[in-house]
Amino acid sequence: MLEELSVVGKRLPLIGGVEKATGTALFTADIKLPGMLYGKALRSPYAHAKVVKLDTSKAEKLPGVRAVVTGKDVPHKKYTCNIMTYQLPEPEIFDRYLFDTEVRYVGEPIAAVAAVSEEIAEEALGLIDVEWEVLPAVFNITDAQKPGAPKLHDFAEGNVAAANMPLFPYGDVQKGFEEADIVVEDTFHTTKQIQCGLEPESVIAYFDHTGRLTVWSHCQLPHMLRRMLAYLFDLPEGKVRVIQPFTGSGFGGGTAIVGEDVCSALAIKARAPVKMVWTRAEDFACRATREHIAELHAKIGVKKDGTPVAMELKVTGDAGAYMGKEISGCAVCLASNITNYEFQNMNNELTVVYTNHLNCEAMRGFGGMQSTFAREVLVDEVCEKLGMDPIDFRIKYHRKPGGLGWFPGTAITSCGVEECLRIGAEKIGWKEKRAAKKEGTRRRGVGMAMMAWLSGAQPMLLEHSNATLKFNADGSCSLFVSPGIMGQGILGTLAQIAAEELGLNYEDISVVYGDTDLTEWSVGTHASRGVYCIGRAVKKAAEDAKAQLIERASKMLGVAADELEMKNRRIYVKANPEKGLSVAEVAEDSIYSHKGDAHQITVHASLEPTEFAPPWQAGFAEVEVDTETGEVKLLHWITVHDIGRAINPMVVEGQLFGGAAQGIGFALWEDTVISQENGRMVTDGFDTYKIASTLDIPEKFEVVLVEEGDPTGPFGAKSVGESGIFTMAPAIANAIYNAVGVRINDLPITPEKILKALKEKEKKEKEKS
Amino acid sequence: MLEELSVVGKRLPLIGGVEKATGTALFTADIKLPGMLYGKALRSPYAHAKVVKLDTSKAEKLPGVRAVVTGKDVPHKKYTCNIMTYQLPEPEIFDRYLFDTEVRYVGEPIAAVAAVSEEIAEEALGLIDVEWEVLPAVFNITDAQKPGAPKLHDFAEGNVAAANMPLFPYGDVQKGFEEADIVVEDTFHTTKQIQCGLEPESVIAYFDHTGRLTVWSHCQLPHMLRRMLAYLFDLPEGKVRVIQPFTGSGFGGGTAIVGEDVCSALAIKARAPVKMVWTRAEDFACRATREHIAELHAKIGVKKDGTPVAMELKVTGDAGAYMGKEISGCAVCLASNITNYEFQNMNNELTVVYTNHLNCEAMRGFGGMQSTFAREVLVDEVCEKLGMDPIDFRIKYHRKPGGLGWFPGTAITSCGVEECLRIGAEKIGWKEKRAAKKEGTRRRGVGMAMMAWLSGAQPMLLEHSNATLKFNADGSCSLFVSPGIMGQGILGTLAQIAAEELGLNYEDISVVYGDTDLTEWSVGTHASRGVYCIGRAVKKAAEDAKAQLIERASKMLGVAADELEMKNRRIYVKANPEKGLSVAEVAEDSIYSHKGDAHQITVHASLEPTEFAPPWQAGFAEVEVDTETGEVKLLHWITVHDIGRAINPMVVEGQLFGGAAQGIGFALWEDTVISQENGRMVTDGFDTYKIASTLDIPEKFEVVLVEEGDPTGPFGAKSVGESGIFTMAPAIANAIYNAVGVRINDLPITPEKILKALKEKEKKEKEKS
């Protein structure tokens, strides 16, 4: 058991929660600036075409129109919407122009209008005269790689951006398979899930008379957005400011440029604030979403006793028309697979192909969703062949602390998965339910899956974090940090870390965030990094501030600093706790000393973690499958998560519940349908794209936290941002197999696929008998 | 001559200037918050009365009224509007209650209303039922001190707050006068000038669900306001946030609570944002203005050769009903007198009396205005008696560097007044014009005056200042500072100091200010402290940041840090300037190093000056007096100012021109008339209170800067904020004497007073002949 702490571990209210609950929170769409204009983009109706003519003169003449922008109005330079590229030592592929003369997906903007109203902007779009030369297009990875397929980019032969690229292989996988007693392999398909934030893309940009571009955006990586916009518009980085209002979307959608490029172009031309709020259909069709690992081929070899000797994972990603995060997504898919089991040999390869879709960026569970699905289903198959309980296999062969990390040179710092597995099995009634007889048309089954994730992607990516603490005279302080704000509760969590370290109360910490001008540089939020990376910087700043306060108290009390303790808003003599000062007295003295030694206590800390501190998880599902309709009903779900330490258990549970809800969609319903005829998004609204609603959540929906502490995490904490989503799909797939004996390897697992599989199974069984 | 610098000394545009010029600047009155209410105060029509009954029930029932506050709604505790009190080691007199049951001046608030519109709030005021018991009142210092006069406060016997209090006397003044060959003495009266900011008092307060009070205010001392509001409303200091929007008034008016107390009380009760914008009449009658040094008695003794042996200055202040800054004002009046001339002995005494007026706070030229007037006129008389040219006297006997400072223990760090005197005399044609024959009904004369002021009031007052610099990856940076913003140009000036020290360009510095949550603690702006006190903190932060950047460059270049120089946005080897890196390259490396040593360069500096670095000045006036009407026309004005170093000459000149314009008003027109019958403000608008307009400014209106550098100032700079205003009144008075031979010692010098004096003079001359 971890030691109980004062502020950390408490279920404290979220910062901004009341504002959101009472409707007083200002989202970007709520902000009105003096003289603000409204922007609309003119988008390509074709998946692949050349703009032969683009005449904006009529639109420009429409009363109320203030600016029309085309490629002629912006620097002619290649960029990428993947702003995370700056976290790599060398930026990745820059392969797109803003308002290009050749479009490569339906919805690609070729021009935009800013006007005094949305209606006039819309009308002006209709006055832009465009002549197109429609080109042949490809809509899937198979067609794209065929000889003679239409070519998207000059530099990508056969539309291949990366071919059979190895990623951190080790050992001799060939030899491993030869030594294996049992080898199973299978092919899996996953879909391009959509983040479905309730806030459609909303952005305001303003280019002022000092040559400074200010952008109000829900971006999760404000400092990265700043850097890319500065690059794109030939501005010094310091002349771009990104402000994050309350945001109603995230889930990875904010790790890329969404509408900020177009809106900024308008603002720079109009020299007035311009707001763009996308329609829901635009948001579905034109906001880059999940990395699309279209196909995974997985192969596992084990000894008779289960010893995992070899694993191979080959994945093919569908990048869409431009290189967002598709290579990264495939890489993470492979890297995240390494840490789970003690395979003696491993081979990982990725291939990425361009197609005439919207490009891919990121969504919660980036890359790991897909490999977890493939691996955990395959492990289930392996266990069946071994005649070994899947939980016993996992308890025995999961990687242990000190074992191989995702990235070369990293090691696992802690692992609580055994506890997760035992708790989940007991809670769901694993042995009994699994062994229960499956009869009738509504058959129940249980399944589970396991995974290890990461807490920031160091050292692959730069995860440099900063925090500053500034003390007020009453002993309270401002904490300056720069996470991306997505309602995930990170602000309060960071405040709890600071308060705990400083021996203050939660309400003593006032968090300043969401403005690149005000806060320290930070990567922002992605890769479940917030609590671990930023939290460590906050803890370091708090440690340093504490030392300064104790030093001042030492002088005031005439007692050596090492004899003092700081707790409960006091600094006191350890050996004689009655002798001491309140933190307020010390802070006040530092500001108002009147003795010539006044000094504002302000402490800044930079921190660059070197560990990746994996959180572990086991997810357990009980399902009921209707053999007549193929319908799957999730009856019971349990996430057991090794969080290291929950800074705010309410926040952690919220993340895990929310992730699991998105996991159900990924497993059973969510399917981005793109017309294979014209490349248009078919599922461009909540009517055609089904996500889990509260009615879809089973009554038995549980989260259990395992807290054993990570030696590197702030107060032992590891990440939870993405974790909720991973194990649902494989656990459901395995539970379905347990219930009705069919394995569906193509997500989502629709009734149609189940019925088809049941029929095939029936047919095979008949053939056998 | 001082060395020429790159950024310092340049006429660079003001930060916020374009916004103000184009009307896009948002002042408090322009801000609209969701759900905002509008507040109005119910004010006493009597100068002294008891509130026998106060029934707000009808007002509360008026539809649209959201809150009515009286004394019952606020903590019953004494406070002071003089928030500068916290700069003293022990706070001064707390002698007033908010919404008291006994009022002591016309306009004192006894209740307030917040409603959904100003009209409804106004209507609600009329529904408040008040029963008054009118008490006898006193309206001037003479009546107030009479036996049996109505008593304002229990603790102030005879209404005297301070009686014959000595202030920094030295030597033996009695002996001095005995040794003197010539002794002159006289009594002077000055009036209570009004700041006349174009923005009437405007404040917004909001008390949110977290128990935090946010106040939008033009306060010049945001951190001090924060502290007093926290005290007044029993809140922790960290739970009060003060935000400074663009402001259209200052001149010392923001060194006190104006409407923030009443507005906050409404906001706390209403739990909604409340805005109060005062009417012009309210602003004239209820915003505390200049310290009122009602009477000055000055006496000077010199030897035959002019040697100044003794001076005595006794002043009586009219505090009004509560102790704002009246004691401080009288103290500054006396202290500022010390530094000018080498008097061998000096005696200074102050008396402060309560009367039934609005309390006094501060205005530009605080206290020093009045002593400069008395002393410089008296020195003119002394010189006449000596038969010595007033300029020669001043050149000979002004205090020199190392000489006595305002405050015990301080010394003069630099003095350029000799140069000021010589330049002014030459430019105005002193000798010729002074000696010219005075004939006809329009007689011309020249006069001059001299003064030494201060750059912050250390070590009397806590002048602790802070600055933080945060670097962006492009080598630009954010500068966090907390001056009070009054359009005085301090933000750009501080940016220039930072840029100069860092070898960057002006536009590389982005200034963050005006928010107690975001910026470091700072006194704010008063006592001409900005450039000297805050500027020194900025310079120190820049020095430290420079050292960090050079250190990093040293590692990158493999060259010892002391061999490197940082200039022109580069860090290079001194001996081989071609070898080096841009600051951008170094700053970028610090953030994006990808080598495990990333570190955001953020530097914080605290600084508490110990010197007061007096700026010196000589002001020269040429006037024409119409002997038939008594009208005075200012023909030519020259301010020659020892600025040490002008960081931005345009800003410095602007301050001096503006101050001089206010000086004309103080000399000739501005007179706050309070009815001696009922204590009501007679001059409560621009129609009855005459300030200088552009038409009143003479064509020959000059400013000359003397730059010899102060060894303690940032790049040699001393202050200029208040300096423009001082010498005008005595120089004009002396010029009038030169023109027509009469001395008017009561300000303002109206035609009536001149005509009366001319008649008396004529009568005397007739009697003589």
Interface residues (C-beta under 8 A of the other chain):
Chain A: V18 T22 T24 L26 P34 G35 Y86 L88 P89 H209 T210 G211 R212 R227 A230 P236 E237 G238 K239 P459 L462 H464 N466 T468 K470 N472 A473 D474 G475 S476 C477 S478 E507 D508 S510 V512 D517 L518 E520 W521 I591 Y592 S593 H594 G596 D597 A598 H599 Q600 T602 H604 S606 E608 T610
Chain B: V18 T22 T24 L26 P34 G35 Y86 L88 P89 H209 T210 G211 R212 R227 A230 P236 E237 G238 K239 P459 L462 H464 N466 T468 K470 N472 A473 D474 G475 S476 C477 S478 E507 D508 S510 V512 D517 L518 E520 W521 I591 Y592 S593 H594 G596 D597 A598 H599 Q600 T602 H604 S606 E608 T610
